[in-house]
């Protein structure tokens, strides 16, 4: 937060950053023809942060910045994967970028992952943090109701990072 000129996280800021949380349990059964199947299509999360516990099977890939290459995120026993989500990209005015990722099917093993999505509340308005704008930074995102952003995302799910354009000025 200090990199975003935020010196103190009061109750209001805490609710904006992490006012709601959701946990999913994702089960991907083994697939006899994984080359014809998508586990989860390419997307970035709508969250502020996503905390992911994945099993030892693997299958999570992140897209290289500004490229077409996909990089496998090898599972490390006992570790967590932390992804920046779209909400933090918008609130940081693009200083922190959400991670485009996907999950590929596995031909020999079932896969389980447990993501915890840390989000603003549906009633919150997200946009560049006031501290960034007060320091003279030009906003590249508008103020949007978080629930509107989420609705837009689910209308365009698995469309890469195109959904973040909804909040661009």
Backbone as JSON, one array per atom type, in Angstrom:
{
  "sequence": "XXXXXXXXXXXXXXXXXXXXXXXXXXXXXXXXXXXXXXXXXXXXXXXXXXXXXXXXXXXXXXXXXXXXXXXXXXXXXXXXXXXXXXXXXXXXXXXXXXXXXXXXXXXXXXXXXXXXXXXXXXXXXXXXXXXXXXXXXXXXXXXXXXXXXXXXXXXXXXXXXXXXXXXXX",
  "N": [[0.82, -1.19, 0.0], [2.05, 1.17, 0.61], [3.43, 1.8, -1.71], [1.39, 2.79, -3.2], [0.86, 5.23, -2.2], [-0.62, 5.08, 0.12], [-0.84, 5.56, 3.41], [-2.16, 4.78, 5.68], [-4.43, 2.26, 6.57], [-7.59, 2.54, 7.06], [-10.85, 1.67, 8.49], [-12.72, 2.04, 6.42], [-11.16, 1.91, 4.07], [-10.14, -0.67, 4.38], [-12.5, -2.21, 4.11], [-13.08, -1.58, 1.46], [-10.93, -2.76, 0.1], [-10.99, -5.45, 0.94], [-13.62, -6.34, 1.58], [-15.4, -8.41, 1.13], [-15.35, -11.96, 0.93], [-14.84, -14.98, -0.86], [-14.86, -18.46, -1.14], [-13.94, -21.06, -3.28], [-14.25, -24.46, -4.31], [-12.62, -26.22, -6.55], [-12.96, -28.82, -8.8], [-11.43, -30.83, -11.1], [-11.99, -33.33, -13.17], [-10.04, -36.12, -14.36], [-9.22, -36.24, -17.81], [-9.79, -38.03, -20.73], [-9.03, -37.11, -23.25], [-7.27, -34.62, -23.15], [-6.3, -32.65, -24.86], [-8.44, -31.73, -26.28], [-10.0, -30.36, -24.56], [-10.88, -27.76, -22.26], [-9.86, -26.73, -19.1], [-10.35, -24.4, -17.44], [-11.09, -21.49, -19.1], [-9.1, -18.76, -20.48], [-8.64, -15.95, -18.42], [-8.85, -13.12, -16.18], [-9.04, -12.56, -12.69], [-11.83, -11.06, -10.95], [-11.35, -10.05, -8.53], [-9.76, -8.35, -5.67], [-7.47, -9.56, -4.59], [-6.47, -12.94, -5.23], [-6.16, -15.88, -3.5], [-4.63, -18.87, -3.8], [-4.74, -22.31, -3.27], [-3.29, -25.04, -4.57], [-3.33, -28.46, -5.7], [-0.89, -31.16, -6.07], [-0.89, -31.74, -8.75], [-0.86, -29.83, -10.83], [-1.33, -27.64, -13.71], [-2.13, -25.06, -13.87], [-1.7, -22.12, -15.69], [-0.06, -19.07, -16.51], [-0.32, -16.09, -18.41], [2.25, -14.71, -20.31], [3.43, -11.39, -19.92], [2.17, -9.12, -22.23], [2.51, -10.94, -24.3], [2.18, -14.01, -26.21], [2.8, -16.33, -25.0], [2.37, -19.02, -22.71], [2.93, -19.72, -19.35], [3.72, -22.36, -17.25], [2.65, -22.79, -13.92], [4.29, -24.28, -11.61], [3.17, -26.55, -9.14], [3.91, -26.16, -5.7], [4.39, -27.96, -2.91], [2.52, -27.2, -0.05], [2.51, -24.47, -0.5], [1.15, -21.24, -1.44], [-0.49, -19.64, -4.14], [-0.58, -16.33, -5.12], [-2.61, -14.1, -6.69], [-2.93, -10.99, -8.32], [-5.91, -9.23, -8.76], [-8.49, -7.87, -10.99], [-9.83, -5.77, -9.65], [-7.89, -4.69, -7.94], [-6.06, -3.86, -9.86], [-7.5, -1.79, -11.04], [-7.92, -0.09, -8.8], [-5.29, 0.53, -8.19], [-4.62, 2.08, -10.25], [-3.48, 0.88, -12.44], [-0.89, 0.3, -11.68], [-0.44, -2.12, -10.37], [-0.97, -5.12, -11.98], [-3.6, -7.21, -13.04], [-3.61, -10.78, -13.31], [-3.6, -12.7, -16.16], [-4.84, -15.88, -16.67], [-5.19, -19.49, -16.99], [-6.57, -22.82, -16.85], [-5.5, -26.0, -17.66], [-6.73, -29.13, -18.85], [-6.13, -32.41, -17.49], [-4.79, -35.5, -18.47], [-4.34, -37.79, -16.97], [-4.76, -37.59, -14.22], [-7.01, -36.55, -11.58], [-7.75, -33.18, -10.6], [-7.56, -30.76, -8.02], [-8.33, -27.56, -6.79], [-8.26, -24.76, -4.56], [-9.45, -21.74, -4.51], [-9.4, -18.6, -2.86], [-11.2, -15.78, -3.0], [-10.65, -12.45, -2.57], [-12.43, -9.61, -2.22], [-13.82, -6.33, -3.1], [-16.88, -5.09, -1.6], [-20.13, -5.74, -3.04], [-21.56, -3.3, -3.12], [-19.65, -1.35, -3.19], [-17.81, 1.32, -4.69], [-15.37, 1.27, -7.09], [-12.26, 2.57, -8.16], [-9.38, 4.47, -9.24], [-7.3, 4.88, -6.41], [-7.84, 7.55, -4.09], [-5.52, 8.69, -3.0], [-3.58, 8.32, -4.96], [-4.45, 9.95, -7.05], [-4.48, 12.42, -5.76], [-1.78, 12.87, -5.57], [-1.17, 13.76, -8.03], [-1.3, 12.0, -10.13], [-2.61, 10.95, -13.24], [-5.83, 9.69, -13.74], [-6.52, 6.48, -15.14], [-8.6, 4.86, -15.11], [-12.14, 4.8, -14.59], [-14.58, 5.56, -12.02], [-16.39, 2.85, -10.87], [-19.26, 0.91, -10.04], [-18.77, -1.87, -8.08], [-20.35, -4.21, -8.23], [-21.51, -3.87, -10.75], [-19.26, -4.12, -12.35], [-18.59, -6.8, -11.89], [-20.87, -8.09, -12.92], [-20.57, -7.4, -15.63], [-18.18, -8.77, -16.16], [-19.0, -11.49, -15.92], [-20.69, -11.68, -18.05], [-18.9, -11.73, -20.07], [-17.12, -13.75, -19.57], [-14.06, -15.57, -19.54], [-12.68, -14.25, -21.53], [-10.12, -13.41, -21.69], [-8.25, -10.6, -20.65], [-9.92, -8.62, -21.42], [-12.18, -7.68, -20.14], [-11.45, -5.8, -18.23], [-11.35, -3.44, -19.56], [-13.85, -2.32, -19.35], [-13.78, -0.55, -17.24], [-12.05, 1.4, -18.05], [-11.06, 4.76, -18.81]],
  "CA": [[0.0, 0.0, 0.0], [2.91, 2.36, 0.62], [3.72, 2.1, -3.11], [0.22, 3.46, -3.75], [0.73, 6.44, -1.39], [-1.56, 4.84, 1.2], [-0.08, 5.45, 4.65], [-2.96, 4.16, 6.73], [-5.61, 1.53, 6.11], [-8.67, 2.67, 8.04], [-11.93, 0.7, 8.29], [-13.32, 2.25, 5.1], [-10.22, 1.38, 3.07], [-10.11, -2.13, 4.56], [-13.71, -2.76, 3.49], [-12.95, -1.43, 0.01], [-9.93, -3.72, -0.4], [-11.29, -6.84, 1.27], [-14.9, -6.34, 2.28], [-16.1, -9.69, 1.01], [-14.47, -13.06, 0.53], [-15.54, -16.16, -1.34], [-13.99, -19.61, -1.35], [-14.43, -22.08, -4.2], [-13.56, -25.74, -4.38], [-12.65, -26.59, -7.97], [-12.6, -30.21, -9.09], [-11.25, -31.08, -12.52], [-11.77, -34.76, -13.35], [-9.1, -36.45, -15.44], [-9.88, -36.2, -19.11], [-9.09, -38.95, -21.62], [-8.5, -36.36, -24.4], [-7.1, -33.25, -22.64], [-6.02, -31.68, -25.93], [-9.72, -31.25, -26.81], [-10.78, -29.87, -23.42], [-10.37, -26.64, -21.48], [-10.22, -26.8, -17.69], [-10.96, -23.09, -17.29], [-10.56, -20.63, -20.15], [-8.25, -17.63, -20.09], [-9.35, -14.86, -17.76], [-8.26, -12.56, -14.97], [-10.06, -12.59, -11.64], [-12.42, -9.76, -10.66], [-11.04, -9.78, -7.12], [-8.6, -7.55, -5.3], [-6.46, -10.62, -4.61], [-6.91, -14.33, -5.18], [-5.21, -16.74, -2.8], [-4.91, -20.18, -4.37], [-4.09, -23.54, -2.85], [-3.47, -26.05, -5.61], [-2.74, -29.76, -5.36], [0.4, -31.42, -6.7], [-1.1, -32.15, -10.14], [-0.49, -28.76, -11.76], [-2.3, -27.32, -14.75], [-2.34, -23.61, -13.89], [-0.79, -21.4, -16.57], [-0.23, -17.63, -16.58], [0.11, -15.54, -19.69], [3.39, -13.8, -20.27], [3.02, -10.01, -20.18], [2.21, -8.63, -23.61], [2.94, -11.98, -25.23], [1.26, -15.12, -26.43], [3.33, -17.52, -24.33], [1.77, -19.41, -21.44], [3.95, -20.25, -18.44], [3.16, -23.26, -16.25], [2.95, -22.47, -12.53], [4.43, -25.59, -10.98], [2.71, -26.56, -7.74], [4.92, -26.39, -4.66], [3.66, -28.48, -1.75], [2.4, -26.31, 1.1], [2.59, -23.05, -0.85], [-0.03, -20.58, -1.97], [-0.31, -18.74, -5.28], [-1.3, -15.08, -4.89], [-2.84, -13.37, -7.93], [-3.57, -9.68, -8.32], [-7.14, -9.24, -9.54], [-8.87, -6.66, -11.72], [-10.19, -4.67, -8.74], [-6.65, -4.04, -7.49], [-5.51, -3.15, -11.01], [-8.25, -0.54, -11.19], [-7.66, 0.78, -7.65], [-3.89, 0.96, -8.22], [-4.49, 2.86, -11.48], [-2.64, 0.12, -13.36], [0.45, -0.01, -11.15], [-0.46, -3.57, -10.21], [-1.78, -5.66, -13.08], [-4.21, -8.52, -12.82], [-2.9, -11.86, -13.99], [-4.39, -13.54, -17.05], [-4.46, -17.27, -16.43], [-6.1, -20.54, -17.45], [-6.28, -24.15, -16.32], [-5.61, -27.02, -18.7], [-7.17, -30.45, -18.4], [-5.08, -33.41, -17.3], [-5.23, -36.79, -19.0], [-4.09, -38.96, -16.13], [-5.09, -37.38, -12.81], [-7.97, -35.54, -11.15], [-7.08, -32.01, -10.03], [-8.37, -29.96, -7.1], [-7.74, -26.3, -6.35], [-9.11, -24.02, -3.64], [-9.17, -20.3, -4.52], [-10.11, -17.67, -1.98], [-11.29, -14.5, -3.69], [-10.78, -11.3, -1.67], [-13.09, -8.64, -3.1], [-14.65, -5.26, -2.53], [-18.28, -5.48, -1.46], [-20.9, -5.38, -4.24], [-22.03, -1.91, -3.07], [-18.51, -0.44, -3.23], [-17.39, 1.94, -5.95], [-13.91, 1.14, -7.23], [-11.58, 3.43, -9.12], [-8.05, 4.78, -8.7], [-7.33, 5.35, -5.03], [-7.72, 9.01, -3.99], [-4.13, 9.05, -2.69], [-2.83, 8.38, -6.22], [-4.91, 11.12, -7.8], [-4.04, 13.59, -4.99], [-0.35, 13.09, -5.81], [-1.01, 14.28, -9.37], [-1.37, 10.96, -11.15], [-3.8, 11.03, -14.07], [-6.55, 8.41, -13.69], [-6.76, 5.77, -16.4], [-9.85, 4.12, -14.88], [-13.24, 5.57, -14.02], [-15.22, 5.0, -10.84], [-17.45, 1.92, -11.26], [-19.85, 0.11, -8.99], [-18.13, -3.17, -8.18], [-21.31, -5.22, -8.7], [-21.64, -3.69, -12.2], [-18.06, -4.69, -12.96], [-18.7, -8.26, -11.8], [-21.88, -8.5, -13.91], [-19.94, -7.29, -16.95], [-17.22, -9.87, -16.26], [-19.65, -12.78, -16.14], [-21.24, -11.68, -19.4], [-17.77, -11.9, -20.99], [-16.16, -14.65, -18.9], [-13.06, -16.3, -20.34], [-12.33, -13.41, -22.65], [-8.82, -12.82, -21.35], [-8.31, -9.41, -19.8], [-10.73, -7.59, -22.09], [-13.22, -7.13, -19.26], [-10.96, -4.64, -17.47], [-11.66, -2.28, -20.39], [-15.12, -1.77, -18.86], [-13.5, 0.52, -16.28], [-11.1, 2.37, -18.58], [-11.57, 6.08, -19.25]],
  "C": [[0.86, 1.26, 0.0], [3.29, 2.77, -0.8], [2.57, 2.79, -3.82], [-0.1, 4.74, -2.99], [-0.3, 6.31, -0.28], [-0.76, 4.59, 2.48], [-0.82, 4.71, 5.74], [-4.17, 3.47, 6.11], [-6.65, 1.61, 7.22], [-9.77, 1.66, 7.71], [-12.55, 0.82, 6.91], [-12.45, 1.65, 4.0], [-10.13, -0.14, 3.17], [-11.32, -2.79, 3.92], [-13.63, -2.68, 1.97], [-12.02, -2.5, -0.56], [-10.35, -5.17, -0.19], [-12.58, -6.98, 2.07], [-15.7, -7.6, 2.14], [-15.11, -10.74, 0.53], [-15.33, -14.25, 0.12], [-14.51, -17.26, -1.57], [-14.67, -20.58, -2.29], [-13.64, -23.36, -3.99], [-13.72, -26.2, -5.82], [-12.15, -28.02, -8.14], [-12.56, -30.39, -10.6], [-11.0, -32.58, -12.7], [-10.76, -35.01, -14.48], [-9.88, -36.58, -16.74], [-9.13, -37.09, -20.08], [-8.48, -38.26, -22.85], [-8.28, -34.9, -24.0], [-6.84, -32.22, -23.72], [-7.29, -31.1, -26.55], [-10.57, -30.57, -25.74], [-10.08, -28.68, -22.78], [-10.79, -26.87, -20.04], [-10.99, -25.56, -17.29], [-10.3, -22.19, -18.32], [-9.79, -19.44, -19.61], [-9.09, -16.49, -19.53], [-8.44, -14.25, -16.7], [-9.39, -12.52, -13.95], [-10.58, -11.17, -11.36], [-12.03, -9.25, -9.27], [-9.98, -8.69, -6.94], [-7.39, -8.48, -5.34], [-7.15, -11.97, -4.66], [-5.8, -15.13, -4.53], [-5.57, -18.17, -3.19], [-4.06, -21.27, -3.74], [-4.35, -24.55, -3.95], [-2.81, -27.35, -5.17], [-1.46, -29.96, -6.16], [0.3, -31.77, -8.18], [-0.62, -31.08, -11.12], [-1.58, -28.55, -12.8], [-2.62, -25.85, -14.83], [-1.26, -22.98, -14.76], [-1.11, -19.92, -16.5], [0.3, -17.14, -17.92], [1.24, -14.57, -19.48], [2.91, -12.4, -20.6], [3.22, -9.65, -21.64], [2.69, -9.68, -24.61], [1.88, -13.06, -25.37], [1.73, -16.4, -25.76], [2.62, -17.74, -23.0], [2.82, -20.11, -20.61], [3.27, -21.1, -17.38], [3.59, -22.79, -14.86], [3.07, -23.79, -11.79], [3.96, -25.56, -9.53], [3.88, -26.87, -6.8], [4.16, -26.76, -3.4], [3.7, -27.48, -0.59], [2.44, -24.82, 0.78], [1.25, -22.54, -1.38], [0.38, -19.74, -3.18], [-1.17, -17.51, -5.01], [-1.39, -14.34, -6.22], [-3.44, -12.0, -7.64], [-4.79, -9.78, -9.22], [-7.44, -7.89, -10.18], [-9.19, -5.49, -10.78], [-8.94, -3.95, -8.25], [-5.97, -3.32, -8.65], [-6.18, -1.8, -11.17], [-7.92, 0.42, -10.04], [-6.23, 1.3, -7.63], [-3.59, 1.8, -9.46], [-3.48, 2.2, -12.44], [-1.23, -0.17, -12.86], [0.61, -1.5, -10.89], [-1.41, -4.12, -11.26], [-2.33, -7.03, -12.72], [-3.55, -9.54, -13.74], [-3.88, -12.64, -14.87], [-3.9, -14.98, -16.88], [-5.52, -18.22, -16.97], [-5.68, -21.84, -16.77], [-6.48, -25.14, -17.46], [-6.01, -28.35, -18.07], [-5.98, -31.41, -18.33], [-5.6, -34.77, -17.74], [-5.08, -37.96, -18.07], [-4.5, -38.81, -14.66], [-6.22, -36.38, -12.63], [-7.19, -34.4, -10.53], [-8.06, -31.27, -9.14], [-7.61, -28.67, -6.81], [-8.77, -25.58, -5.47], [-8.71, -22.54, -3.71], [-10.02, -19.56, -3.5], [-10.04, -16.31, -2.66], [-11.54, -13.4, -2.66], [-11.25, -10.13, -2.53], [-13.57, -7.41, -2.35], [-16.06, -5.81, -2.33], [-19.04, -5.07, -2.72], [-21.33, -3.92, -4.28], [-20.9, -0.89, -3.17], [-18.28, 0.09, -4.64], [-15.88, 1.85, -5.99], [-13.43, 2.06, -8.34], [-10.19, 3.69, -8.56], [-8.15, 5.35, -7.28], [-7.11, 6.86, -4.97], [-6.28, 9.47, -3.73], [-3.28, 9.15, -3.96], [-3.18, 9.64, -7.0], [-4.45, 12.4, -7.1], [-2.57, 13.89, -5.23], [-0.09, 13.54, -7.25], [-1.07, 13.25, -10.48], [-2.69, 11.07, -11.91], [-4.53, 9.69, -14.03], [-6.7, 7.79, -15.08], [-8.02, 4.9, -16.31], [-10.88, 5.06, -14.28], [-13.72, 4.89, -12.74], [-16.36, 4.1, -11.31], [-17.97, 1.19, -10.03], [-19.33, -1.31, -9.14], [-19.1, -4.24, -8.68], [-21.55, -5.09, -10.21], [-20.44, -4.3, -12.93], [-18.15, -6.22, -12.98], [-19.74, -8.78, -12.8], [-21.31, -8.45, -15.32], [-18.96, -8.45, -17.17], [-17.92, -11.18, -16.61], [-20.41, -12.83, -17.47], [-20.15, -11.97, -20.43], [-16.72, -12.83, -20.41], [-15.29, -15.36, -19.92], [-12.73, -15.57, -21.63], [-11.01, -12.71, -22.36], [-8.98, -11.67, -20.39], [-9.15, -8.31, -20.41], [-11.76, -6.96, -21.16], [-12.75, -5.92, -18.48], [-11.19, -3.34, -18.26], [-12.96, -1.6, -20.0], [-14.88, -0.56, -17.96], [-12.55, 1.58, -16.82], [-11.79, 3.67, -18.98], [-11.42, 6.2, -20.75]]
}
